[in-house]
Amino acid sequence: MLINCVHPGYCQTDITSETGPSTAEEGARGPAMVVLLPDGGPSAIYFLEMQPSTF
């Protein structure tokens, strides 16, 4: 089991009044990437969009 966290970034959605620099579709790439990590992939990582973050 892998345990990770991902932040999609500031996206253009209703809750942000469409002001984010990324579309919702672009924001979904990070969470989709984390869901599809292979067995034995990284764990205990905080991803900011699609990149591992130091926090």
Distance bins in CASP14 RR format, pairs under 12 A and 6 or more apart:
PFRMAT RR
TARGET T0000
AUTHOR 0000-0000-0000
RMODE 2
METHOD distances of the structure
MODEL  1
1 37 0 0 0 0 0 1 0 0 0 0 0
1 39 0 0 0 0 1 0 0 0 0 0 0
1 40 0 0 0 0 1 0 0 0 0 0 0
1 41 0 0 0 0 0 1 0 0 0 0 0
1 43 1 0 0 1 0 0 0 0 0 0 0
1 44 0 0 0 0 0 1 0 0 0 0 0
2 34 0 0 0 0 1 0 0 0 0 0 0
2 35 0 0 0 0 1 0 0 0 0 0 0
2 36 0 0 0 0 0 1 0 0 0 0 0
2 37 1 0 1 0 0 0 0 0 0 0 0
2 38 0 0 0 0 1 0 0 0 0 0 0
2 39 0 0 0 0 1 0 0 0 0 0 0
2 40 1 0 0 1 0 0 0 0 0 0 0
2 41 1 0 0 1 0 0 0 0 0 0 0
2 42 1 0 0 1 0 0 0 0 0 0 0
2 43 1 0 1 0 0 0 0 0 0 0 0
2 44 0 0 0 0 1 0 0 0 0 0 0
2 45 0 0 0 0 1 0 0 0 0 0 0
2 47 0 0 0 0 0 1 0 0 0 0 0
3 34 0 0 0 0 0 1 0 0 0 0 0
3 37 0 0 0 0 0 1 0 0 0 0 0
3 41 0 0 0 0 0 1 0 0 0 0 0
3 42 0 0 0 0 0 1 0 0 0 0 0
3 43 1 0 1 0 0 0 0 0 0 0 0
3 44 1 0 0 1 0 0 0 0 0 0 0
3 45 0 0 0 0 1 0 0 0 0 0 0
3 46 0 0 0 0 0 1 0 0 0 0 0
4 30 0 0 0 0 0 1 0 0 0 0 0
4 31 0 0 0 0 1 0 0 0 0 0 0
4 33 0 0 0 0 1 0 0 0 0 0 0
4 34 1 0 1 0 0 0 0 0 0 0 0
4 35 0 0 0 0 1 0 0 0 0 0 0
4 36 0 0 0 0 0 1 0 0 0 0 0
4 37 1 0 0 1 0 0 0 0 0 0 0
4 40 0 0 0 0 0 1 0 0 0 0 0
4 41 0 0 0 0 1 0 0 0 0 0 0
4 42 1 0 0 1 0 0 0 0 0 0 0
4 43 1 0 0 1 0 0 0 0 0 0 0
4 44 1 0 0 1 0 0 0 0 0 0 0
4 45 1 0 1 0 0 0 0 0 0 0 0
4 46 1 0 0 1 0 0 0 0 0 0 0
4 47 1 0 0 1 0 0 0 0 0 0 0
4 48 0 0 0 0 0 1 0 0 0 0 0
4 52 0 0 0 0 1 0 0 0 0 0 0
4 53 0 0 0 0 0 1 0 0 0 0 0
5 30 0 0 0 0 0 1 0 0 0 0 0
5 31 0 0 0 0 0 1 0 0 0 0 0
5 34 0 0 0 0 1 0 0 0 0 0 0
5 42 0 0 0 0 0 1 0 0 0 0 0
5 43 0 0 0 0 0 1 0 0 0 0 0
5 44 0 0 0 0 1 0 0 0 0 0 0
5 45 1 0 0 1 0 0 0 0 0 0 0
5 46 1 0 1 0 0 0 0 0 0 0 0
5 47 1 0 0 1 0 0 0 0 0 0 0
5 48 0 0 0 0 1 0 0 0 0 0 0
5 52 0 0 0 0 0 1 0 0 0 0 0
5 53 0 0 0 0 1 0 0 0 0 0 0
5 55 0 0 0 0 0 1 0 0 0 0 0
6 27 0 0 0 0 1 0 0 0 0 0 0
6 28 0 0 0 0 0 1 0 0 0 0 0
6 29 0 0 0 0 1 0 0 0 0 0 0
6 30 1 0 1 0 0 0 0 0 0 0 0
6 31 1 0 1 0 0 0 0 0 0 0 0
6 32 0 0 0 0 1 0 0 0 0 0 0
6 33 1 0 0 1 0 0 0 0 0 0 0
6 34 1 0 1 0 0 0 0 0 0 0 0
6 35 0 0 0 0 1 0 0 0 0 0 0
6 36 0 0 0 0 0 1 0 0 0 0 0
6 37 0 0 0 0 0 1 0 0 0 0 0
6 42 0 0 0 0 0 1 0 0 0 0 0
6 45 0 0 0 0 1 0 0 0 0 0 0
6 46 1 0 0 1 0 0 0 0 0 0 0
6 47 1 0 1 0 0 0 0 0 0 0 0
6 48 1 0 0 1 0 0 0 0 0 0 0
6 49 1 0 0 1 0 0 0 0 0 0 0
6 50 0 0 0 0 1 0 0 0 0 0 0
6 51 0 0 0 0 0 1 0 0 0 0 0
6 52 0 0 0 0 0 1 0 0 0 0 0
6 53 0 0 0 0 1 0 0 0 0 0 0
7 22 0 0 0 0 0 1 0 0 0 0 0
7 27 0 0 0 0 1 0 0 0 0 0 0
7 30 0 0 0 0 1 0 0 0 0 0 0
7 31 0 0 0 0 1 0 0 0 0 0 0
7 34 0 0 0 0 0 1 0 0 0 0 0
7 45 0 0 0 0 0 1 0 0 0 0 0
7 46 1 0 0 1 0 0 0 0 0 0 0
7 47 1 0 0 1 0 0 0 0 0 0 0
7 48 1 0 1 0 0 0 0 0 0 0 0
7 49 1 0 0 1 0 0 0 0 0 0 0
7 50 0 0 0 0 0 1 0 0 0 0 0
7 51 0 0 0 0 0 1 0 0 0 0 0
7 52 0 0 0 0 0 1 0 0 0 0 0
7 53 1 0 0 1 0 0 0 0 0 0 0
7 55 0 0 0 0 0 1 0 0 0 0 0
8 16 0 0 0 0 0 1 0 0 0 0 0
8 20 0 0 0 0 0 1 0 0 0 0 0
8 21 0 0 0 0 0 1 0 0 0 0 0
8 22 1 0 0 1 0 0 0 0 0 0 0
8 23 0 0 0 0 0 1 0 0 0 0 0
8 24 0 0 0 0 1 0 0 0 0 0 0
8 25 0 0 0 0 0 1 0 0 0 0 0
8 26 0 0 0 0 1 0 0 0 0 0 0
8 27 1 0 1 0 0 0 0 0 0 0 0
8 28 1 0 0 1 0 0 0 0 0 0 0
8 29 0 0 0 0 1 0 0 0 0 0 0
8 30 1 0 0 1 0 0 0 0 0 0 0
8 31 1 0 0 1 0 0 0 0 0 0 0
8 32 0 0 0 0 1 0 0 0 0 0 0
8 33 0 0 0 0 0 1 0 0 0 0 0
8 34 0 0 0 0 0 1 0 0 0 0 0
8 47 0 0 0 0 1 0 0 0 0 0 0
8 48 0 0 0 0 1 0 0 0 0 0 0
8 49 1 0 0 1 0 0 0 0 0 0 0
8 50 0 0 0 0 1 0 0 0 0 0 0
9 16 0 0 0 0 0 1 0 0 0 0 0
9 20 0 0 0 0 1 0 0 0 0 0 0
9 21 0 0 0 0 1 0 0 0 0 0 0
9 22 1 0 0 1 0 0 0 0 0 0 0
9 23 0 0 0 0 0 1 0 0 0 0 0
9 24 0 0 0 0 0 1 0 0 0 0 0
9 26 0 0 0 0 1 0 0 0 0 0 0
9 27 1 0 0 1 0 0 0 0 0 0 0
9 28 0 0 0 0 0 1 0 0 0 0 0
9 29 0 0 0 0 0 1 0 0 0 0 0
9 30 0 0 0 0 1 0 0 0 0 0 0
9 31 0 0 0 0 0 1 0 0 0 0 0
9 47 0 0 0 0 0 1 0 0 0 0 0
9 48 1 0 0 1 0 0 0 0 0 0 0
9 49 1 0 1 0 0 0 0 0 0 0 0
9 50 0 0 0 0 0 1 0 0 0 0 0
9 51 0 0 0 0 0 1 0 0 0 0 0
9 53 0 0 0 0 0 1 0 0 0 0 0
10 16 1 0 0 1 0 0 0 0 0 0 0
10 17 0 0 0 0 0 1 0 0 0 0 0
10 18 0 0 0 0 0 1 0 0 0 0 0
10 19 1 0 0 1 0 0 0 0 0 0 0
10 20 1 0 1 0 0 0 0 0 0 0 0
10 21 1 0 0 1 0 0 0 0 0 0 0
10 22 1 0 0 1 0 0 0 0 0 0 0
10 23 0 0 0 0 0 1 0 0 0 0 0
10 24 0 0 0 0 0 1 0 0 0 0 0
10 26 0 0 0 0 0 1 0 0 0 0 0
10 27 0 0 0 0 1 0 0 0 0 0 0
10 48 0 0 0 0 0 1 0 0 0 0 0
10 49 0 0 0 0 1 0 0 0 0 0 0
11 17 0 0 0 0 0 1 0 0 0 0 0
11 18 0 0 0 0 1 0 0 0 0 0 0
11 19 0 0 0 0 1 0 0 0 0 0 0
11 20 1 0 1 0 0 0 0 0 0 0 0
11 21 0 0 0 0 1 0 0 0 0 0 0
11 22 1 0 1 0 0 0 0 0 0 0 0
11 23 1 0 0 1 0 0 0 0 0 0 0
11 24 1 0 1 0 0 0 0 0 0 0 0
11 25 0 0 0 0 1 0 0 0 0 0 0
11 26 1 0 0 1 0 0 0 0 0 0 0
11 27 1 0 1 0 0 0 0 0 0 0 0
11 28 0 0 0 0 1 0 0 0 0 0 0
11 29 0 0 0 0 0 1 0 0 0 0 0
11 30 0 0 0 0 0 1 0 0 0 0 0
11 31 0 0 0 0 0 1 0 0 0 0 0
11 49 0 0 0 0 1 0 0 0 0 0 0
12 18 1 0 1 0 0 0 0 0 0 0 0
12 19 1 0 0 1 0 0 0 0 0 0 0
12 20 1 0 1 0 0 0 0 0 0 0 0
12 21 1 0 0 1 0 0 0 0 0 0 0
12 22 1 0 0 1 0 0 0 0 0 0 0
12 23 1 0 1 0 0 0 0 0 0 0 0
12 24 1 0 0 1 0 0 0 0 0 0 0
12 25 0 0 0 0 1 0 0 0 0 0 0
12 26 0 0 0 0 1 0 0 0 0 0 0
12 27 0 0 0 0 1 0 0 0 0 0 0
13 19 0 0 0 0 1 0 0 0 0 0 0
13 20 0 0 0 0 1 0 0 0 0 0 0
13 22 0 0 0 0 1 0 0 0 0 0 0
13 23 0 0 0 0 1 0 0 0 0 0 0
13 24 1 0 1 0 0 0 0 0 0 0 0
13 25 0 0 0 0 0 1 0 0 0 0 0
13 26 0 0 0 0 0 1 0 0 0 0 0
13 27 0 0 0 0 1 0 0 0 0 0 0
13 28 0 0 0 0 0 1 0 0 0 0 0
14 20 0 0 0 0 0 1 0 0 0 0 0
14 24 0 0 0 0 1 0 0 0 0 0 0
15 24 0 0 0 0 0 1 0 0 0 0 0
16 22 0 0 0 0 0 1 0 0 0 0 0
16 23 0 0 0 0 0 1 0 0 0 0 0
16 24 0 0 0 0 1 0 0 0 0 0 0
16 27 0 0 0 0 0 1 0 0 0 0 0
18 24 0 0 0 0 1 0 0 0 0 0 0
20 26 0 0 0 0 0 1 0 0 0 0 0
20 27 0 0 0 0 0 1 0 0 0 0 0
21 27 0 0 0 0 0 1 0 0 0 0 0
21 49 0 0 0 0 0 1 0 0 0 0 0
22 28 0 0 0 0 1 0 0 0 0 0 0
22 29 0 0 0 0 1 0 0 0 0 0 0
22 30 0 0 0 0 0 1 0 0 0 0 0
22 49 1 0 0 1 0 0 0 0 0 0 0
22 50 0 0 0 0 0 1 0 0 0 0 0
23 29 0 0 0 0 0 1 0 0 0 0 0
24 31 0 0 0 0 0 1 0 0 0 0 0
25 31 0 0 0 0 0 1 0 0 0 0 0
25 32 0 0 0 0 0 1 0 0 0 0 0
26 32 0 0 0 0 0 1 0 0 0 0 0
26 49 0 0 0 0 1 0 0 0 0 0 0
26 50 0 0 0 0 1 0 0 0 0 0 0
27 33 0 0 0 0 0 1 0 0 0 0 0
27 34 0 0 0 0 0 1 0 0 0 0 0
27 47 0 0 0 0 0 1 0 0 0 0 0
27 48 0 0 0 0 0 1 0 0 0 0 0
27 49 1 0 0 1 0 0 0 0 0 0 0
27 50 0 0 0 0 1 0 0 0 0 0 0
28 34 0 0 0 0 0 1 0 0 0 0 0
28 35 0 0 0 0 0 1 0 0 0 0 0
28 36 0 0 0 0 0 1 0 0 0 0 0
28 49 0 0 0 0 0 1 0 0 0 0 0
28 50 0 0 0 0 0 1 0 0 0 0 0
29 35 0 0 0 0 0 1 0 0 0 0 0
29 36 0 0 0 0 0 1 0 0 0 0 0
29 47 0 0 0 0 0 1 0 0 0 0 0
29 49 1 0 0 1 0 0 0 0 0 0 0
29 50 1 0 1 0 0 0 0 0 0 0 0
29 51 0 0 0 0 0 1 0 0 0 0 0
30 36 0 0 0 0 1 0 0 0 0 0 0
30 37 0 0 0 0 0 1 0 0 0 0 0
30 45 0 0 0 0 0 1 0 0 0 0 0
30 46 0 0 0 0 0 1 0 0 0 0 0
30 47 1 0 0 1 0 0 0 0 0 0 0
30 48 0 0 0 0 1 0 0 0 0 0 0
30 49 1 0 1 0 0 0 0 0 0 0 0
30 50 1 0 1 0 0 0 0 0 0 0 0
30 51 0 0 0 0 1 0 0 0 0 0 0
30 52 0 0 0 0 0 1 0 0 0 0 0
30 53 0 0 0 0 0 1 0 0 0 0 0
31 37 0 0 0 0 0 1 0 0 0 0 0
31 47 0 0 0 0 1 0 0 0 0 0 0
31 48 0 0 0 0 0 1 0 0 0 0 0
31 49 0 0 0 0 1 0 0 0 0 0 0
31 50 0 0 0 0 1 0 0 0 0 0 0
32 47 0 0 0 0 0 1 0 0 0 0 0
32 49 0 0 0 0 0 1 0 0 0 0 0
32 50 0 0 0 0 1 0 0 0 0 0 0
33 41 0 0 0 0 0 1 0 0 0 0 0
33 42 0 0 0 0 0 1 0 0 0 0 0
33 45 0 0 0 0 0 1 0 0 0 0 0
33 47 1 0 0 1 0 0 0 0 0 0 0
33 49 0 0 0 0 1 0 0 0 0 0 0
33 50 1 0 1 0 0 0 0 0 0 0 0
33 51 0 0 0 0 0 1 0 0 0 0 0
33 52 0 0 0 0 0 1 0 0 0 0 0
34 41 0 0 0 0 0 1 0 0 0 0 0
34 42 0 0 0 0 1 0 0 0 0 0 0
34 43 0 0 0 0 0 1 0 0 0 0 0
34 45 0 0 0 0 1 0 0 0 0 0 0
34 46 0 0 0 0 0 1 0 0 0 0 0
34 47 1 0 1 0 0 0 0 0 0 0 0
34 48 0 0 0 0 0 1 0 0 0 0 0
34 49 0 0 0 0 0 1 0 0 0 0 0
34 50 0 0 0 0 1 0 0 0 0 0 0
34 51 0 0 0 0 0 1 0 0 0 0 0
34 52 0 0 0 0 0 1 0 0 0 0 0
35 47 0 0 0 0 0 1 0 0 0 0 0
36 50 0 0 0 0 0 1 0 0 0 0 0
37 43 0 0 0 0 1 0 0 0 0 0 0
37 45 0 0 0 0 1 0 0 0 0 0 0
37 47 0 0 0 0 1 0 0 0 0 0 0
37 50 0 0 0 0 0 1 0 0 0 0 0
37 52 0 0 0 0 0 1 0 0 0 0 0
41 52 0 0 0 0 0 1 0 0 0 0 0
42 51 0 0 0 0 0 1 0 0 0 0 0
42 52 1 0 0 1 0 0 0 0 0 0 0
43 52 0 0 0 0 0 1 0 0 0 0 0
44 52 0 0 0 0 0 1 0 0 0 0 0
45 51 0 0 0 0 1 0 0 0 0 0 0
45 52 1 0 1 0 0 0 0 0 0 0 0
45 53 0 0 0 0 1 0 0 0 0 0 0
45 54 0 0 0 0 0 1 0 0 0 0 0
45 55 0 0 0 0 0 1 0 0 0 0 0
46 52 1 0 0 1 0 0 0 0 0 0 0
46 53 1 0 1 0 0 0 0 0 0 0 0
46 54 0 0 0 0 1 0 0 0 0 0 0
46 55 1 0 0 1 0 0 0 0 0 0 0
47 53 1 0 0 1 0 0 0 0 0 0 0
47 54 0 0 0 0 0 1 0 0 0 0 0
47 55 0 0 0 0 0 1 0 0 0 0 0
48 54 0 0 0 0 1 0 0 0 0 0 0
48 55 0 0 0 0 1 0 0 0 0 0 0
END
